[in-house]
């Protein structure tokens, strides 16, 4: 049987760039008003923005809710904490 963290289903819902609801989150690695870094079963996710605040995090069911001005979201593998480039990075 695989590690239970690897089996977590991961979903993201962003409402009007002001509220984000995520499932399948195993840990919140770090957070401040400009960036929140979370872990899913197989990767890390960096949420960047302004005035970011964690409204709710339940480690038992993997649910995370945050509020603030959401500017971007980036995935990276756990083996490499370096963020992968996105289209917005390419056209800057």
PyMOL Python script that loads the backbone (N, CA, C, O; Angstrom):
from pymol import cmd

cmd.read_pdbstr("""\
ATOM      1  N   UNK A   1       0.841  -1.195   0.000  1.00  0.00           N
ATOM      2  CA  UNK A   1       0.000   0.000   0.000  1.00  0.00           C
ATOM      3  C   UNK A   1       0.878   1.247   0.000  1.00  0.00           C
ATOM      4  O   UNK A   1       1.885   1.295   0.706  1.00  0.00           O
ATOM      5  N   UNK A   2       0.512   2.235  -0.769  1.00  0.00           N
ATOM      6  CA  UNK A   2       1.286   3.472  -0.878  1.00  0.00           C
ATOM      7  C   UNK A   2       1.095   4.327   0.362  1.00  0.00           C
ATOM      8  O   UNK A   2       0.119   4.175   1.096  1.00  0.00           O
ATOM      9  N   UNK A   3       2.041   5.228   0.582  1.00  0.00           N
ATOM     10  CA  UNK A   3       1.962   6.188   1.669  1.00  0.00           C
ATOM     11  C   UNK A   3       0.672   6.987   1.544  1.00  0.00           C
ATOM     12  O   UNK A   3       0.323   7.425   0.447  1.00  0.00           O
ATOM     13  N   UNK A   4      -0.039   7.183   2.645  1.00  0.00           N
ATOM     14  CA  UNK A   4      -1.338   7.865   2.597  1.00  0.00           C
ATOM     15  C   UNK A   4      -1.220   9.296   2.085  1.00  0.00           C
ATOM     16  O   UNK A   4      -2.158   9.796   1.465  1.00  0.00           O
ATOM     17  N   UNK A   5      -0.089   9.973   2.326  1.00  0.00           N
ATOM     18  CA  UNK A   5       0.085  11.335   1.808  1.00  0.00           C
ATOM     19  C   UNK A   5       0.139  11.344   0.290  1.00  0.00           C
ATOM     20  O   UNK A   5      -0.317  12.299  -0.338  1.00  0.00           O
ATOM     21  N   UNK A   6       0.702  10.270  -0.321  1.00  0.00           N
ATOM     22  CA  UNK A   6       0.785  10.193  -1.774  1.00  0.00           C
ATOM     23  C   UNK A   6      -0.593   9.994  -2.390  1.00  0.00           C
ATOM     24  O   UNK A   6      -0.799  10.332  -3.556  1.00  0.00           O
ATOM     25  N   UNK A   7      -1.542   9.450  -1.628  1.00  0.00           N
ATOM     26  CA  UNK A   7      -2.865   9.134  -2.136  1.00  0.00           C
ATOM     27  C   UNK A   7      -3.856  10.285  -2.008  1.00  0.00           C
ATOM     28  O   UNK A   7      -4.980  10.174  -2.497  1.00  0.00           O
ATOM     29  N   UNK A   8      -3.474  11.385  -1.366  1.00  0.00           N
ATOM     30  CA  UNK A   8      -4.416  12.480  -1.168  1.00  0.00           C
ATOM     31  C   UNK A   8      -4.850  13.078  -2.508  1.00  0.00           C
ATOM     32  O   UNK A   8      -4.019  13.426  -3.347  1.00  0.00           O
ATOM     33  N   UNK A   9      -6.145  13.189  -2.687  1.00  0.00           N
ATOM     34  CA  UNK A   9      -6.677  13.875  -3.865  1.00  0.00           C
ATOM     35  C   UNK A   9      -6.499  15.373  -3.633  1.00  0.00           C
ATOM     36  O   UNK A   9      -6.671  15.856  -2.514  1.00  0.00           O
ATOM     37  N   UNK A  10      -6.160  16.091  -4.672  1.00  0.00           N
ATOM     38  CA  UNK A  10      -5.853  17.509  -4.543  1.00  0.00           C
ATOM     39  C   UNK A  10      -6.760  18.312  -5.468  1.00  0.00           C
ATOM     40  O   UNK A  10      -6.759  18.106  -6.682  1.00  0.00           O
ATOM     41  N   UNK A  11      -7.531  19.226  -4.889  1.00  0.00           N
ATOM     42  CA  UNK A  11      -8.398  20.116  -5.667  1.00  0.00           C
ATOM     43  C   UNK A  11      -8.183  21.551  -5.223  1.00  0.00           C
ATOM     44  O   UNK A  11      -7.831  21.814  -4.073  1.00  0.00           O
ATOM     45  N   UNK A  12      -8.400  22.483  -6.158  1.00  0.00           N
ATOM     46  CA  UNK A  12      -8.247  23.910  -5.886  1.00  0.00           C
ATOM     47  C   UNK A  12      -9.454  24.648  -6.450  1.00  0.00           C
ATOM     48  O   UNK A  12      -9.868  24.405  -7.584  1.00  0.00           O
ATOM     49  N   UNK A  13     -10.018  25.557  -5.646  1.00  0.00           N
ATOM     50  CA  UNK A  13     -11.100  26.425  -6.096  1.00  0.00           C
ATOM     51  C   UNK A  13     -10.720  27.853  -5.716  1.00  0.00           C
ATOM     52  O   UNK A  13     -10.496  28.152  -4.544  1.00  0.00           O
ATOM     53  N   UNK A  14     -10.650  28.739  -6.724  1.00  0.00           N
ATOM     54  CA  UNK A  14     -10.336  30.140  -6.481  1.00  0.00           C
ATOM     55  C   UNK A  14     -11.570  30.954  -6.815  1.00  0.00           C
ATOM     56  O   UNK A  14     -12.125  30.843  -7.909  1.00  0.00           O
ATOM     57  N   UNK A  15     -11.995  31.773  -5.865  1.00  0.00           N
ATOM     58  CA  UNK A  15     -13.182  32.608  -6.054  1.00  0.00           C
ATOM     59  C   UNK A  15     -12.768  34.072  -6.143  1.00  0.00           C
ATOM     60  O   UNK A  15     -12.300  34.657  -5.166  1.00  0.00           O
ATOM     61  N   UNK A  16     -12.944  34.652  -7.321  1.00  0.00           N
ATOM     62  CA  UNK A  16     -12.702  36.077  -7.567  1.00  0.00           C
ATOM     63  C   UNK A  16     -11.309  36.535  -7.134  1.00  0.00           C
ATOM     64  O   UNK A  16     -11.128  37.692  -6.755  1.00  0.00           O
ATOM     65  N   UNK A  17     -10.330  35.640  -7.189  1.00  0.00           N
ATOM     66  CA  UNK A  17      -8.948  35.941  -6.792  1.00  0.00           C
ATOM     67  C   UNK A  17      -8.845  36.452  -5.367  1.00  0.00           C
ATOM     68  O   UNK A  17      -7.823  37.032  -5.002  1.00  0.00           O
ATOM     69  N   UNK A  18      -9.875  36.254  -4.547  1.00  0.00           N
ATOM     70  CA  UNK A  18      -9.870  36.730  -3.167  1.00  0.00           C
ATOM     71  C   UNK A  18      -9.964  35.598  -2.138  1.00  0.00           C
ATOM     72  O   UNK A  18      -9.670  35.807  -0.961  1.00  0.00           O
ATOM     73  N   UNK A  19     -10.364  34.422  -2.569  1.00  0.00           N
ATOM     74  CA  UNK A  19     -10.552  33.292  -1.662  1.00  0.00           C
ATOM     75  C   UNK A  19     -10.119  32.015  -2.375  1.00  0.00           C
ATOM     76  O   UNK A  19     -10.478  31.786  -3.530  1.00  0.00           O
ATOM     77  N   UNK A  20      -9.351  31.193  -1.683  1.00  0.00           N
ATOM     78  CA  UNK A  20      -8.901  29.923  -2.249  1.00  0.00           C
ATOM     79  C   UNK A  20      -9.252  28.807  -1.281  1.00  0.00           C
ATOM     80  O   UNK A  20      -8.979  28.888  -0.083  1.00  0.00           O
ATOM     81  N   UNK A  21      -9.865  27.761  -1.828  1.00  0.00           N
ATOM     82  CA  UNK A  21     -10.184  26.569  -1.062  1.00  0.00           C
ATOM     83  C   UNK A  21      -9.417  25.413  -1.685  1.00  0.00           C
ATOM     84  O   UNK A  21      -9.498  25.190  -2.893  1.00  0.00           O
ATOM     85  N   UNK A  22      -8.668  24.675  -0.859  1.00  0.00           N
ATOM     86  CA  UNK A  22      -7.854  23.573  -1.353  1.00  0.00           C
ATOM     87  C   UNK A  22      -8.127  22.327  -0.521  1.00  0.00           C
ATOM     88  O   UNK A  22      -8.391  22.414   0.678  1.00  0.00           O
ATOM     89  N   UNK A  23      -8.061  21.178  -1.165  1.00  0.00           N
ATOM     90  CA  UNK A  23      -8.143  19.905  -0.457  1.00  0.00           C
ATOM     91  C   UNK A  23      -6.896  19.103  -0.810  1.00  0.00           C
ATOM     92  O   UNK A  23      -6.215  19.403  -1.790  1.00  0.00           O
ATOM     93  N   UNK A  24      -6.605  18.094  -0.019  1.00  0.00           N
ATOM     94  CA  UNK A  24      -5.441  17.252  -0.254  1.00  0.00           C
ATOM     95  C   UNK A  24      -4.143  17.863   0.242  1.00  0.00           C
ATOM     96  O   UNK A  24      -3.067  17.505  -0.237  1.00  0.00           O
ATOM     97  N   UNK A  25      -4.231  18.780   1.195  1.00  0.00           N
ATOM     98  CA  UNK A  25      -3.046  19.445   1.727  1.00  0.00           C
ATOM     99  C   UNK A  25      -2.558  18.677   2.957  1.00  0.00           C
ATOM    100  O   UNK A  25      -3.312  18.473   3.908  1.00  0.00           O
ATOM    101  N   UNK A  26      -1.305  18.257   2.929  1.00  0.00           N
ATOM    102  CA  UNK A  26      -0.762  17.488   4.045  1.00  0.00           C
ATOM    103  C   UNK A  26      -0.070  18.365   5.082  1.00  0.00           C
ATOM    104  O   UNK A  26       0.043  17.970   6.242  1.00  0.00           O
ATOM    105  N   UNK A  27       0.402  19.567   4.678  1.00  0.00           N
ATOM    106  CA  UNK A  27       1.132  20.412   5.613  1.00  0.00           C
ATOM    107  C   UNK A  27       1.193  21.837   5.079  1.00  0.00           C
ATOM    108  O   UNK A  27       1.167  22.055   3.867  1.00  0.00           O
ATOM    109  N   UNK A  28       1.274  22.812   5.991  1.00  0.00           N
ATOM    110  CA  UNK A  28       1.570  24.194   5.634  1.00  0.00           C
ATOM    111  C   UNK A  28       3.016  24.419   6.051  1.00  0.00           C
ATOM    112  O   UNK A  28       3.320  24.464   7.243  1.00  0.00           O
ATOM    113  N   UNK A  29       3.912  24.560   5.073  1.00  0.00           N
ATOM    114  CA  UNK A  29       5.350  24.679   5.348  1.00  0.00           C
ATOM    115  C   UNK A  29       5.733  26.042   5.886  1.00  0.00           C
ATOM    116  O   UNK A  29       6.525  26.154   6.822  1.00  0.00           O
ATOM    117  N   UNK A  30       5.161  27.086   5.281  1.00  0.00           N
ATOM    118  CA  UNK A  30       5.430  28.444   5.751  1.00  0.00           C
ATOM    119  C   UNK A  30       4.329  29.363   5.246  1.00  0.00           C
ATOM    120  O   UNK A  30       3.627  29.059   4.281  1.00  0.00           O
ATOM    121  N   UNK A  31       4.199  30.498   5.930  1.00  0.00           N
ATOM    122  CA  UNK A  31       3.183  31.451   5.505  1.00  0.00           C
ATOM    123  C   UNK A  31       3.518  32.843   6.018  1.00  0.00           C
ATOM    124  O   UNK A  31       4.064  33.012   7.108  1.00  0.00           O
ATOM    125  N   UNK A  32       3.179  33.820   5.213  1.00  0.00           N
ATOM    126  CA  UNK A  32       3.171  35.223   5.603  1.00  0.00           C
ATOM    127  C   UNK A  32       2.175  35.920   4.682  1.00  0.00           C
ATOM    128  O   UNK A  32       1.489  35.254   3.907  1.00  0.00           O
ATOM    129  N   UNK A  33       2.085  37.228   4.750  1.00  0.00           N
ATOM    130  CA  UNK A  33       1.070  37.944   3.970  1.00  0.00           C
ATOM    131  C   UNK A  33       1.336  37.931   2.471  1.00  0.00           C
ATOM    132  O   UNK A  33       0.440  38.250   1.690  1.00  0.00           O
ATOM    133  N   UNK A  34       2.556  37.568   2.047  1.00  0.00           N
ATOM    134  CA  UNK A  34       2.908  37.593   0.623  1.00  0.00           C
ATOM    135  C   UNK A  34       2.984  36.208  -0.005  1.00  0.00           C
ATOM    136  O   UNK A  34       2.856  36.082  -1.223  1.00  0.00           O
ATOM    137  N   UNK A  35       3.192  35.152   0.806  1.00  0.00           N
ATOM    138  CA  UNK A  35       3.338  33.808   0.241  1.00  0.00           C
ATOM    139  C   UNK A  35       2.973  32.752   1.277  1.00  0.00           C
ATOM    140  O   UNK A  35       3.350  32.837   2.446  1.00  0.00           O
ATOM    141  N   UNK A  36       2.231  31.761   0.813  1.00  0.00           N
ATOM    142  CA  UNK A  36       1.893  30.599   1.632  1.00  0.00           C
ATOM    143  C   UNK A  36       2.389  29.375   0.872  1.00  0.00           C
ATOM    144  O   UNK A  36       2.066  29.196  -0.302  1.00  0.00           O
ATOM    145  N   UNK A  37       3.177  28.531   1.542  1.00  0.00           N
ATOM    146  CA  UNK A  37       3.706  27.322   0.919  1.00  0.00           C
ATOM    147  C   UNK A  37       3.098  26.119   1.615  1.00  0.00           C
ATOM    148  O   UNK A  37       3.202  25.967   2.832  1.00  0.00           O
ATOM    149  N   UNK A  38       2.454  25.258   0.817  1.00  0.00           N
ATOM    150  CA  UNK A  38       1.796  24.061   1.347  1.00  0.00           C
ATOM    151  C   UNK A  38       2.336  22.829   0.638  1.00  0.00           C
ATOM    152  O   UNK A  38       2.953  22.924  -0.424  1.00  0.00           O
ATOM    153  N   UNK A  39       2.094  21.670   1.243  1.00  0.00           N
ATOM    154  CA  UNK A  39       2.526  20.402   0.672  1.00  0.00           C
ATOM    155  C   UNK A  39       1.303  19.553   0.358  1.00  0.00           C
ATOM    156  O   UNK A  39       0.380  19.445   1.166  1.00  0.00           O
ATOM    157  N   UNK A  40       1.311  18.953  -0.827  1.00  0.00           N
ATOM    158  CA  UNK A  40       0.315  17.955  -1.182  1.00  0.00           C
ATOM    159  C   UNK A  40       1.014  16.603  -1.075  1.00  0.00           C
ATOM    160  O   UNK A  40       2.157  16.536  -0.624  1.00  0.00           O
ATOM    161  N   UNK A  41       0.361  15.552  -1.472  1.00  0.00           N
ATOM    162  CA  UNK A  41       0.984  14.244  -1.397  1.00  0.00           C
ATOM    163  C   UNK A  41       2.251  14.129  -2.216  1.00  0.00           C
ATOM    164  O   UNK A  41       3.206  13.488  -1.780  1.00  0.00           O
ATOM    165  N   UNK A  42       2.285  14.739  -3.404  1.00  0.00           N
ATOM    166  CA  UNK A  42       3.424  14.537  -4.297  1.00  0.00           C
ATOM    167  C   UNK A  42       4.168  15.808  -4.679  1.00  0.00           C
ATOM    168  O   UNK A  42       5.185  15.727  -5.368  1.00  0.00           O
ATOM    169  N   UNK A  43       3.701  16.972  -4.259  1.00  0.00           N
ATOM    170  CA  UNK A  43       4.375  18.207  -4.655  1.00  0.00           C
ATOM    171  C   UNK A  43       4.133  19.312  -3.641  1.00  0.00           C
ATOM    172  O   UNK A  43       3.324  19.177  -2.723  1.00  0.00           O
ATOM    173  N   UNK A  44       4.849  20.398  -3.829  1.00  0.00           N
ATOM    174  CA  UNK A  44       4.637  21.593  -3.041  1.00  0.00           C
ATOM    175  C   UNK A  44       3.892  22.616  -3.874  1.00  0.00           C
ATOM    176  O   UNK A  44       3.938  22.586  -5.104  1.00  0.00           O
ATOM    177  N   UNK A  45       3.210  23.516  -3.202  1.00  0.00           N
ATOM    178  CA  UNK A  45       2.465  24.567  -3.889  1.00  0.00           C
ATOM    179  C   UNK A  45       2.767  25.883  -3.189  1.00  0.00           C
ATOM    180  O   UNK A  45       2.672  25.982  -1.966  1.00  0.00           O
ATOM    181  N   UNK A  46       3.129  26.885  -3.966  1.00  0.00           N
ATOM    182  CA  UNK A  46       3.353  28.228  -3.452  1.00  0.00           C
ATOM    183  C   UNK A  46       2.224  29.118  -3.946  1.00  0.00           C
ATOM    184  O   UNK A  46       1.989  29.223  -5.150  1.00  0.00           O
ATOM    185  N   UNK A  47       1.523  29.760  -3.012  1.00  0.00           N
ATOM    186  CA  UNK A  47       0.467  30.712  -3.355  1.00  0.00           C
ATOM    187  C   UNK A  47       1.016  32.092  -3.046  1.00  0.00           C
ATOM    188  O   UNK A  47       1.406  32.363  -1.910  1.00  0.00           O
ATOM    189  N   UNK A  48       1.053  32.976  -4.048  1.00  0.00           N
ATOM    190  CA  UNK A  48       1.605  34.303  -3.863  1.00  0.00           C
ATOM    191  C   UNK A  48       0.511  35.350  -4.000  1.00  0.00           C
ATOM    192  O   UNK A  48      -0.429  35.188  -4.779  1.00  0.00           O
ATOM    193  N   UNK A  49       0.645  36.424  -3.234  1.00  0.00           N
ATOM    194  CA  UNK A  49      -0.341  37.490  -3.291  1.00  0.00           C
ATOM    195  C   UNK A  49      -0.062  38.575  -2.278  1.00  0.00           C
ATOM    196  O   UNK A  49       1.084  38.807  -1.892  1.00  0.00           O
ATOM    197  N   UNK A  50      -1.125  39.237  -1.853  1.00  0.00           N
ATOM    198  CA  UNK A  50      -1.020  40.320  -0.889  1.00  0.00           C
ATOM    199  C   UNK A  50      -2.075  40.120   0.191  1.00  0.00           C
ATOM    200  O   UNK A  50      -3.191  39.680  -0.087  1.00  0.00           O
ATOM    201  N   UNK A  51      -1.712  40.443   1.414  1.00  0.00           N
ATOM    202  CA  UNK A  51      -2.617  40.322   2.570  1.00  0.00           C
ATOM    203  C   UNK A  51      -3.210  38.916   2.689  1.00  0.00           C
ATOM    204  O   UNK A  51      -4.382  38.761   3.033  1.00  0.00           O
ATOM    205  N   UNK A  52      -2.401  37.894   2.403  1.00  0.00           N
ATOM    206  CA  UNK A  52      -2.878  36.511   2.498  1.00  0.00           C
ATOM    207  C   UNK A  52      -3.023  36.098   3.958  1.00  0.00           C
ATOM    208  O   UNK A  52      -2.154  36.371   4.786  1.00  0.00           O
ATOM    209  N   UNK A  53      -4.114  35.450   4.247  1.00  0.00           N
ATOM    210  CA  UNK A  53      -4.385  34.971   5.601  1.00  0.00           C
ATOM    211  C   UNK A  53      -5.022  33.588   5.514  1.00  0.00           C
ATOM    212  O   UNK A  53      -5.906  33.349   4.691  1.00  0.00           O
ATOM    213  N   UNK A  54      -4.566  32.694   6.364  1.00  0.00           N
ATOM    214  CA  UNK A  54      -5.164  31.365   6.429  1.00  0.00           C
ATOM    215  C   UNK A  54      -6.404  31.456   7.305  1.00  0.00           C
ATOM    216  O   UNK A  54      -6.315  31.768   8.493  1.00  0.00           O
ATOM    217  N   UNK A  55      -7.547  31.184   6.715  1.00  0.00           N
ATOM    218  CA  UNK A  55      -8.812  31.198   7.453  1.00  0.00           C
ATOM    219  C   UNK A  55      -9.014  29.873   8.184  1.00  0.00           C
ATOM    220  O   UNK A  55      -9.516  29.837   9.307  1.00  0.00           O
ATOM    221  N   UNK A  56      -8.608  28.771   7.515  1.00  0.00           N
ATOM    222  CA  UNK A  56      -8.852  27.449   8.094  1.00  0.00           C
ATOM    223  C   UNK A  56      -7.849  26.457   7.529  1.00  0.00           C
ATOM    224  O   UNK A  56      -7.592  26.439   6.325  1.00  0.00           O
ATOM    225  N   UNK A  57      -7.279  25.628   8.406  1.00  0.00           N
ATOM    226  CA  UNK A  57      -6.457  24.503   7.959  1.00  0.00           C
ATOM    227  C   UNK A  57      -6.767  23.320   8.864  1.00  0.00           C
ATOM    228  O   UNK A  57      -6.604  23.394  10.081  1.00  0.00           O
ATOM    229  N   UNK A  58      -7.215  22.230   8.252  1.00  0.00           N
ATOM    230  CA  UNK A  58      -7.523  21.011   8.978  1.00  0.00           C
ATOM    231  C   UNK A  58      -6.591  19.925   8.454  1.00  0.00           C
ATOM    232  O   UNK A  58      -6.779  19.414   7.350  1.00  0.00           O
ATOM    233  N   UNK A  59      -5.585  19.577   9.253  1.00  0.00           N
ATOM    234  CA  UNK A  59      -4.592  18.593   8.801  1.00  0.00           C
ATOM    235  C   UNK A  59      -5.168  17.187   8.728  1.00  0.00           C
ATOM    236  O   UNK A  59      -4.638  16.338   8.012  1.00  0.00           O
ATOM    237  N   UNK A  60      -6.251  16.931   9.464  1.00  0.00           N
ATOM    238  CA  UNK A  60      -6.850  15.599   9.438  1.00  0.00           C
ATOM    239  C   UNK A  60      -7.528  15.297   8.104  1.00  0.00           C
ATOM    240  O   UNK A  60      -7.401  14.190   7.581  1.00  0.00           O
ATOM    241  N   UNK A  61      -8.253  16.282   7.545  1.00  0.00           N
ATOM    242  CA  UNK A  61      -8.907  16.029   6.252  1.00  0.00           C
ATOM    243  C   UNK A  61      -8.235  16.770   5.093  1.00  0.00           C
ATOM    244  O   UNK A  61      -8.705  16.684   3.959  1.00  0.00           O
ATOM    245  N   UNK A  62      -7.145  17.495   5.357  1.00  0.00           N
ATOM    246  CA  UNK A  62      -6.375  18.138   4.301  1.00  0.00           C
ATOM    247  C   UNK A  62      -7.017  19.365   3.698  1.00  0.00           C
ATOM    248  O   UNK A  62      -6.695  19.734   2.568  1.00  0.00           O
ATOM    249  N   UNK A  63      -7.915  20.007   4.420  1.00  0.00           N
ATOM    250  CA  UNK A  63      -8.630  21.161   3.893  1.00  0.00           C
ATOM    251  C   UNK A  63      -7.952  22.466   4.312  1.00  0.00           C
ATOM    252  O   UNK A  63      -7.597  22.649   5.476  1.00  0.00           O
ATOM    253  N   UNK A  64      -7.779  23.375   3.339  1.00  0.00           N
ATOM    254  CA  UNK A  64      -7.187  24.685   3.583  1.00  0.00           C
ATOM    255  C   UNK A  64      -8.056  25.740   2.923  1.00  0.00           C
ATOM    256  O   UNK A  64      -8.483  25.574   1.781  1.00  0.00           O
ATOM    257  N   UNK A  65      -8.317  26.827   3.641  1.00  0.00           N
ATOM    258  CA  UNK A  65      -9.044  27.971   3.099  1.00  0.00           C
ATOM    259  C   UNK A  65      -8.215  29.210   3.407  1.00  0.00           C
ATOM    260  O   UNK A  65      -7.811  29.420   4.551  1.00  0.00           O
ATOM    261  N   UNK A  66      -7.959  30.031   2.393  1.00  0.00           N
ATOM    262  CA  UNK A  66      -7.220  31.264   2.621  1.00  0.00           C
ATOM    263  C   UNK A  66      -7.903  32.417   1.920  1.00  0.00           C
ATOM    264  O   UNK A  66      -8.626  32.232   0.941  1.00  0.00           O
ATOM    265  N   UNK A  67      -7.663  33.615   2.438  1.00  0.00           N
ATOM    266  CA  UNK A  67      -8.237  34.848   1.893  1.00  0.00           C
ATOM    267  C   UNK A  67      -7.117  35.836   1.616  1.00  0.00           C
ATOM    268  O   UNK A  67      -6.047  35.755   2.219  1.00  0.00           O
ATOM    269  N   UNK A  68      -7.360  36.762   0.712  1.00  0.00           N
ATOM    270  CA  UNK A  68      -6.408  37.805   0.368  1.00  0.00           C
ATOM    271  C   UNK A  68      -6.442  38.030  -1.132  1.00  0.00           C
ATOM    272  O   UNK A  68      -7.292  37.476  -1.830  1.00  0.00           O
ATOM    273  N   UNK A  69      -5.534  38.829  -1.620  1.00  0.00           N
ATOM    274  CA  UNK A  69      -5.432  39.096  -3.044  1.00  0.00           C
ATOM    275  C   UNK A  69      -4.476  38.070  -3.641  1.00  0.00           C
ATOM    276  O   UNK A  69      -3.268  38.152  -3.424  1.00  0.00           O
ATOM    277  N   UNK A  70      -5.001  37.108  -4.389  1.00  0.00           N
ATOM    278  CA  UNK A  70      -4.210  36.006  -4.931  1.00  0.00           C
ATOM    279  C   UNK A  70      -3.661  36.406  -6.302  1.00  0.00           C
ATOM    280  O   UNK A  70      -4.420  36.688  -7.229  1.00  0.00           O
ATOM    281  N   UNK A  71      -2.327  36.425  -6.416  1.00  0.00           N
ATOM    282  CA  UNK A  71      -1.666  36.821  -7.666  1.00  0.00           C
ATOM    283  C   UNK A  71      -1.166  35.636  -8.477  1.00  0.00           C
ATOM    284  O   UNK A  71      -1.052  35.733  -9.699  1.00  0.00           O
ATOM    285  N   UNK A  72      -0.867  34.526  -7.828  1.00  0.00           N
ATOM    286  CA  UNK A  72      -0.336  33.390  -8.566  1.00  0.00           C
ATOM    287  C   UNK A  72      -0.225  32.155  -7.697  1.00  0.00           C
ATOM    288  O   UNK A  72      -0.241  32.219  -6.468  1.00  0.00           O
ATOM    289  N   UNK A  73      -0.111  31.023  -8.385  1.00  0.00           N
ATOM    290  CA  UNK A  73       0.012  29.740  -7.714  1.00  0.00           C
ATOM    291  C   UNK A  73       1.012  28.907  -8.518  1.00  0.00           C
ATOM    292  O   UNK A  73       0.891  28.790  -9.738  1.00  0.00           O
ATOM    293  N   UNK A  74       1.984  28.337  -7.839  1.00  0.00           N
ATOM    294  CA  UNK A  74       3.060  27.621  -8.517  1.00  0.00           C
ATOM    295  C   UNK A  74       3.278  26.257  -7.878  1.00  0.00           C
ATOM    296  O   UNK A  74       3.312  26.136  -6.653  1.00  0.00           O
ATOM    297  N   UNK A  75       3.423  25.235  -8.708  1.00  0.00           N
ATOM    298  CA  UNK A  75       3.697  23.876  -8.235  1.00  0.00           C
ATOM    299  C   UNK A  75       5.180  23.570  -8.398  1.00  0.00           C
ATOM    300  O   UNK A  75       5.821  24.051  -9.333  1.00  0.00           O
ATOM    301  N   UNK A  76       5.715  22.779  -7.499  1.00  0.00           N
ATOM    302  CA  UNK A  76       7.070  22.274  -7.629  1.00  0.00           C
ATOM    303  C   UNK A  76       7.150  20.904  -6.973  1.00  0.00           C
ATOM    304  O   UNK A  76       6.374  20.596  -6.069  1.00  0.00           O
ATOM    305  N   UNK A  77       8.089  20.085  -7.431  1.00  0.00           N
ATOM    306  CA  UNK A  77       8.226  18.753  -6.862  1.00  0.00           C
ATOM    307  C   UNK A  77       8.885  18.856  -5.499  1.00  0.00           C
ATOM    308  O   UNK A  77       9.610  19.813  -5.228  1.00  0.00           O
ATOM    309  N   UNK A  78       8.637  17.871  -4.637  1.00  0.00           N
ATOM    310  CA  UNK A  78       9.247  17.880  -3.312  1.00  0.00           C
ATOM    311  C   UNK A  78      10.757  17.731  -3.404  1.00  0.00           C
ATOM    312  O   UNK A  78      11.480  18.232  -2.543  1.00  0.00           O
ATOM    313  N   UNK A  79      11.244  17.049  -4.437  1.00  0.00           N
ATOM    314  CA  UNK A  79      12.686  16.843  -4.590  1.00  0.00           C
ATOM    315  C   UNK A  79      13.394  18.149  -4.918  1.00  0.00           C
ATOM    316  O   UNK A  79      14.546  18.354  -4.534  1.00  0.00           O
ATOM    317  N   UNK A  80      12.707  19.020  -5.622  1.00  0.00           N
ATOM    318  CA  UNK A  80      13.282  20.306  -5.996  1.00  0.00           C
ATOM    319  C   UNK A  80      12.375  21.407  -5.484  1.00  0.00           C
ATOM    320  O   UNK A  80      11.242  21.546  -5.944  1.00  0.00           O
ATOM    321  N   UNK A  81      12.863  22.189  -4.536  1.00  0.00           N
ATOM    322  CA  UNK A  81      12.033  23.270  -4.007  1.00  0.00           C
ATOM    323  C   UNK A  81      12.002  24.465  -4.945  1.00  0.00           C
ATOM    324  O   UNK A  81      11.338  25.461  -4.657  1.00  0.00           O
ATOM    325  N   UNK A  82      12.718  24.379  -6.076  1.00  0.00           N
ATOM    326  CA  UNK A  82      12.706  25.458  -7.057  1.00  0.00           C
ATOM    327  C   UNK A  82      11.363  25.473  -7.779  1.00  0.00           C
ATOM    328  O   UNK A  82      10.878  24.437  -8.234  1.00  0.00           O
ATOM    329  N   UNK A  83      10.778  26.646  -7.876  1.00  0.00           N
ATOM    330  CA  UNK A  83       9.488  26.792  -8.544  1.00  0.00           C
ATOM    331  C   UNK A  83       9.653  26.643 -10.043  1.00  0.00           C
ATOM    332  O   UNK A  83      10.644  27.093 -10.619  1.00  0.00           O
ATOM    333  N   UNK A  84       8.686  26.017 -10.664  1.00  0.00           N
ATOM    334  CA  UNK A  84       8.687  25.881 -12.112  1.00  0.00           C
ATOM    335  C   UNK A  84       8.159  27.168 -12.731  1.00  0.00           C
ATOM    336  O   UNK A  84       7.276  27.821 -12.175  1.00  0.00           O
ATOM    337  N   UNK A  85       8.708  27.522 -13.880  1.00  0.00           N
ATOM    338  CA  UNK A  85       8.255  28.733 -14.557  1.00  0.00           C
ATOM    339  C   UNK A  85       6.863  28.532 -15.147  1.00  0.00           C
ATOM    340  O   UNK A  85       6.508  27.433 -15.574  1.00  0.00           O
ATOM    341  N   UNK A  86       6.093  29.596 -15.164  1.00  0.00           N
ATOM    342  CA  UNK A  86       4.768  29.578 -15.751  1.00  0.00           C
ATOM    343  C   UNK A  86       4.730  30.576 -16.896  1.00  0.00           C
ATOM    344  O   UNK A  86       5.707  31.284 -17.138  1.00  0.00           O
ATOM    345  N   UNK A  87       3.624  30.634 -17.591  1.00  0.00           N
ATOM    346  CA  UNK A  87       3.484  31.575 -18.708  1.00  0.00           C
ATOM    347  C   UNK A  87       3.692  33.014 -18.265  1.00  0.00           C
ATOM    348  O   UNK A  87       4.266  33.802 -19.016  1.00  0.00           O
ATOM    349  N   UNK A  88       3.247  33.379 -17.074  1.00  0.00           N
ATOM    350  CA  UNK A  88       3.418  34.763 -16.624  1.00  0.00           C
ATOM    351  C   UNK A  88       4.892  35.080 -16.430  1.00  0.00           C
ATOM    352  O   UNK A  88       5.300  36.221 -16.646  1.00  0.00           O
ATOM    353  N   UNK A  89       5.716  34.092 -16.023  1.00  0.00           N
ATOM    354  CA  UNK A  89       7.141  34.314 -15.878  1.00  0.00           C
ATOM    355  C   UNK A  89       7.808  34.508 -17.240  1.00  0.00           C
ATOM    356  O   UNK A  89       8.704  35.340 -17.381  1.00  0.00           O
ATOM    357  N   UNK A  90       7.380  33.757 -18.223  1.00  0.00           N
ATOM    358  CA  UNK A  90       7.980  33.800 -19.547  1.00  0.00           C
ATOM    359  C   UNK A  90       7.756  35.149 -20.211  1.00  0.00           C
ATOM    360  O   UNK A  90       8.651  35.657 -20.885  1.00  0.00           O
ATOM    361  N   UNK A  91       6.578  35.739 -20.034  1.00  0.00           N
ATOM    362  CA  UNK A  91       6.226  36.978 -20.734  1.00  0.00           C
ATOM    363  C   UNK A  91       6.467  38.234 -19.917  1.00  0.00           C
ATOM    364  O   UNK A  91       5.975  39.300 -20.285  1.00  0.00           O
ATOM    365  N   UNK A  92       7.201  38.143 -18.832  1.00  0.00           N
ATOM    366  CA  UNK A  92       7.521  39.344 -18.039  1.00  0.00           C
ATOM    367  C   UNK A  92       8.564  40.172 -18.713  1.00  0.00           C
ATOM    368  O   UNK A  92       8.956  41.216 -18.192  1.00  0.00           O
TER     369      UNK A  92
END
""", "prot")
cmd.dss("prot")
cmd.show_as("cartoon", "prot")
cmd.util.cbc("prot")
cmd.orient("prot")
